[in-house]
C-alpha cells in the first residue's frame, strides 16, 4: 500500500463506499478509510433494509436524484449476485392537508412518475387490508419504489471498489486531518497518508472531523430506534404489502413489509435523543418509548402487525436544521468534498451521492443540481452564528 493517492475518502459507509467505487473504476488512485469494518452496526447505515421512494415529500429537488439513484442501484444489481433492490411499492399517507403527502404527490406528477393517489382513508384500507387509515387521511402509492438491502449494497460497492484498485483500511479511526494548498494529510494510528483530494463522508463523526478543517457545521446526531414485530404474514408479507411512510401530527413513521418472514419492520423518523456518537447507548429498550412509540402506531394503524417484538435496534441519524443534505466542496478549499447531514432520509440516495462526490473530487463540478445542499446556505450559517 502506498502513502500518496489521488483521492482519500474518510468514512467508507454508504456514500463513501459508493464514491470509492465510482472513483476507482475510472482509474483514480483511491484510499478508503473507515473507523469500523463496513457494513457495520456503528454508523447510520446499520440494519438490513432501507426504503427508496422516488416521489419525495422532502422537495422537488430530490426527485431527479432519486430517479438517478434507482438507475445506479439497478446497475449495481447487474454486477452482483446479492439482492440489492426489491420492488414492493411504497405507500405514503397522512391527514388531509399534510404538506409531506401533498409534496410527494406533486413531485410524482411533476416528473411523470407512475403514482396512484387516494382521496380517502377507506381507499387505502381497501387496497391493503393490513392498514387502518382514518377517513380523513389521503395518500399516494409508488408501484416502482421499494426496499434496498443496505448491507448487500455496501458489500457490493466494497467488492467492486477494491477489485477496481481502491485500497481500503478498516477499524482505523482518523486521528487528524491537515489541509494544504494542493494536498491533504490524513493521520491514523497505523500511519499518515497524503492525497491531492479529500472526501469527508463520516456520518455522525463529520462534525468533529470537519472542525479539524476549520469548518463548523450544525450537524446534530440523534438516537433512533427500529423494531421488527410479529405480523399476520397473509397481510404483511413483501409480496402483498408495500413499504410505508406515514406523516402524522403526533409523529412521522416509516416501515417495511415482512421480508422472508422476519416480521414487519417499523421506525419513527422524528423525536430522537440528541447525542455524541461515541457515547451512544445502543441498548434497545432503555427508554420506554423505544418500543412504546412504534407499537402505539401499529396498534392504531396496523393492528395485525402489533405482535411480539422480535428484534429492536438503535441507530443514528445526523440532522441539519432544515433537514436538507450537505453535499458540497469546502468553502475555502476546493480540493475537499463533503457529504453530511442526511437527516434520516439519505440512504436511498447513497449511490448517486457517491457519483456526485466522485465528480466533485475529480473535476470540481457535478452534472447534478446540488444547489439546495450548499454548505454555506443561510439556514446553516444562521444556525452556526447563533451557537458560536
N, C-alpha and C positions, 0 to 999 in steps of 0.2 A: 504494500500500500504506500502510495506516495504522500507527500505532505502539502503539495500545491495543486489546486483544482481550478477549473473554470468557475464552478458554482458549488457552494456548500449550502445544504438545506438543513437547518436546525429545527428539529421536530418532524419526525417521519411517520406521522399518523395519517389520517385520511387525506388531507390536502397535500402534505409534504411528500408522502409516498407517491401520490399521483404525479406531482411535479417532478420527482426524481425519475420516474419512468419517461415522461414526455421529454425531459432534458436528455437522458441517456440515449434514447432511441434516435435522437438527431445527432449523436456523436459528441455531445457536450460532456466533458470530463467532470463527473459529479460525485460528491460525497454527501451521504445522508447520515445524520447523527440523531439518535434518539436516547432519551433517558431510560427507556424501558425496552421491551422487545416486541414491536408491533406485529400483529394486533394484540392488544393487552387490555386489562381492566382498569388501568390507572388514569386514562385520559377521558376525552369527550366522545371517543368512538366506541366505547365499550358496549357490550350487548350484541346480539346476533343479527338484528334486523333494524332497518330504517325505512320510513315511508319516502316515496318520491311522488310529489304532486306537481303537475305542470301548470294548472290554473292557480297561480299562487295568490293567496289572500294577502300576502305581505306587500304587494305592489306590482304594477305593470312591469317595472324594470327587471323583475326576477323571472318573468315568463320566458324570454328568449334564452336565458341562462339555463333554465330547467329543461327546455327543449334540447339545447346542445348537450347538457349533461346526460340526458337519456340516450342521445346518439352515441356518446362516448361509452356509456355503460353497455350498450348493445355491442359496441365494438370490442369492449373488454370481454364480453361473454364469448365472442368468437375465438378468443385467444386462450381460453382456459376451460377445463372440464368441470370446474366448480360452478355451482349455481350463483349467478350474480344478481339476477332480477327475476321476480315472479309477478306476472300481471294478475293482480287481484282486483284492480279498480280501487278507487278511494272515494268515499262519500264525505262531504263536508256539510255540516248543518248547524243551525242555531236559531235563536228567537228572531222573528221577523224584524228587520232593521239592523241586524248585525253587519257592521262595516266589513268584517273579515269575509263573511259569506258573500256579501254584495261584490266585494273586490274580486273574489275568486271567480264568480260568475262573469263579471265584466272582463276579467283577464282572459278567460276561456273564449269569450265571444270575440274580443279584440283580435286574438291570434288564431281564430277559426279552429280551435281545438274541439275534438269530439267531447261533448258535455251534455248531460241530461240535467234538467232543472226540476225542482219540486216546490210547489207553492204552499203546500200544507204538510204538516207532520204525518197525517194519515197516509199520504202517498209514499213517504219514506218507509213507514211501517209495513205497508202492503208489499213493497219491493223486497224488504228484508225483515221478516217476522221477528228476528232477534233484536230489533231496535224498537224502543218505545218513545218516539219523539212526540211531544205535545202538539196539539192542533195549531198553536201559534208559531210553530217552527217552519223554516223553509231551508232549502239546501240545493246542492248540486252533486253530480256523480261523474267522475272521470274514468271511463272504462279502460283507458290505456295506461293509467297510473298503477302503482302497486308497491311492492316490497323489495328493497335492496338487502342483500345478505352482507352486512358490513364487514364482518371478519373475512369472508371469502374475497370481498373486493380488495381489501388491503393486502391479503396474502397474494392475490393475483398481481397487483401492481408491484409488490415487493419482488416477486419472482421475475417479472418482466424487466424491472429496473436493473436488478443485479445481472440477469442474463444479457442485458444490453450494455453492460460495462460499468454500471454505477457501483461505487463502494458503499458499504453500509456498516456503521458502528452502532451497536446496541448496548443497552444497560450502561450508558455513559452520559451522565448529565454534563451539560455545558457549564463551565465554571466562569468563563469570562468571554466577552466579545470586544474586540478593538477594531475601530474603523479608521482607515487612512484614505488618502485622496483617491487611490485607484485599486486598493486591495482591502481585504478584511482578514483578521486573525481570529480564530476560534480556539479557545483554550479548554481542554478537558483533562481529566485525571490521567489519561493514557497518552496525552501528547498535545501538541499545538499544530493546527492546520491553517493554511492560508488559501485564499481564493481571490479571483477577480471580482466575483459577485457573491452575494449572500441572500438567501431566502430565510425568513424567520416565520415559522408556522407551528408554534409550540403550544397551541391551545391555551389552557388555563395558566401556563407559565409565561405567556407572551409579555404580560405587563412587566414582570421582573426583568426579563431578558432585554426588552426594548428600552428600559430605563438605562441600561448599560450603553445604549447608543444615543443617549440624550433625547429620547422621545418618550414623553409621558402621554399615555392614552387612557381614557376612562374605561378600563376593562374590569368587569366585576364577575369573578367566578361564583357559581352558586351550586348547591347540592340539590339534585333532583332524584326522584325515585320512580321506579317502574316495577310492575308486578305481572306475573302470569297466573291466571285463575282457571280452575276447572270450569269448563263450559259445555253446554249441550252441543256436541260435535255436529249434530244434524243441522244446527242453525249457524254455527260459527266457524266451521272448517273453511280453509282457504279456498276451496273450490266453490264455495257458496256465499261466503261473506267477504266484504271488502275491508281494506284499511279505512280508518275514520279519523276525522278531525272535527271537534265539537267546540264551538265558541259560545260560552255561557257568560252571563253577567257575574256569576259567582266563581268562575274558573274556566280554564282552557284545557281540554283533554284530547289526547290522541291515542290511537291504538291500532292493533293488528289482528287479523283473524288467527285462528289456531292453525299453526303450521305443523303438519305431521303429528298432530295430537298433543302438542306441548301446552295447550290452553291459550285462551285469549290474553294478549299482552296489552297493557294499558299504562299510560303515564300522564302526569299533569305537567303542562307546559309552563305554568307560572307558579308563584308562591314558594320558590326555593329559598333555602337559607344561604345567605352570603358567607363566603369562606375564603381562606387561602388554601391552595390545592395541597400543599404539603401537610396540612393539618386536618384534612377532610376525614370524617368518620364514615366509613363505608358500610357500617353495620346497618342493614335494613331493619327497621322497627324500633330504632332508638327514640323516634318521635311517634306518638300515636297517629299523626296524620300520614305517616309513610304508607300505611295500608288504608287508614280511615278515609282519606280523600278519594282515592281511586275506587275503593269498594263502595263508597257512598254514591259515586257516579254510576257504577254498574247497577246497583240496586234500583236506581231510578230509571235509567235509560236502557240498560241491557240486563235485565234481572236474571235471565237464564245463563248468564256468564258470571254471576256473582257467587261462584262456588268456592271451594277451598283454595287458599293461596298456595300455589305450588312452589314458586320462587319469587323472591323480592331482591332487587338490586338498587344500589345508589350509584349515580353517575354525575357528571358535571356539565353544566352549561357555562359559557363565558359570554356575558351580555355587554352590549354597548347601551348608552342611554336611550337611543332611538331604535334599538333592536335591528339596525341595519349593519351589514358586514363592514369590515375594513379590509380592502384589497387595494394596495397602492404601493408606490415607491416611497422610500423615506423622504420627507420633505427637504432634507438638506444633503442627502447622499443618494444619488440616483442609481448607485450600484447595489442598493439594498432594497429588496422587495418584502412586503409584509402581508400576511394573511391572518386576520384576528377577528375576535368578537362575533362568532357565528350564531350566538344568541338562541341556540336550541333548534334552529331550522336550517343549519348549514350542511349537514352530511350529504343530502341528496345532490348538492352542487359540487361535491369534492372533486369529481372527475374534471369538470370544466374549470374549477378554481385551479387545479393542478396545471391545466393547459394555459390558463392566464398567467400564472406565476412563471411558467417556463418561458413564455413570450416576454414578460417584463424583464426577466433576468438576462435574456439573451439579446433582446433588441431595445428594451426600454419602453416599448409600447405593446398594446394588445389590440386585436381586432374586435374585442368585446367591449360593450359600453359598461364601464365601471365607475362612471362619474358619481353615482349615488354613494359609492363606497370609499370616498376620499378620506384620507387620514387627517385632513385639515378642514373638514366641513364644519360649519359653525356649531352644529349641535354637539360636536365633540369638544371643540375648543372652548365653548362657553362653559361646559361642564368642568374641564380641566382648570380653567381660570378661577372657578368658584371653589375648587377643592385644594388649590395650592396655597 
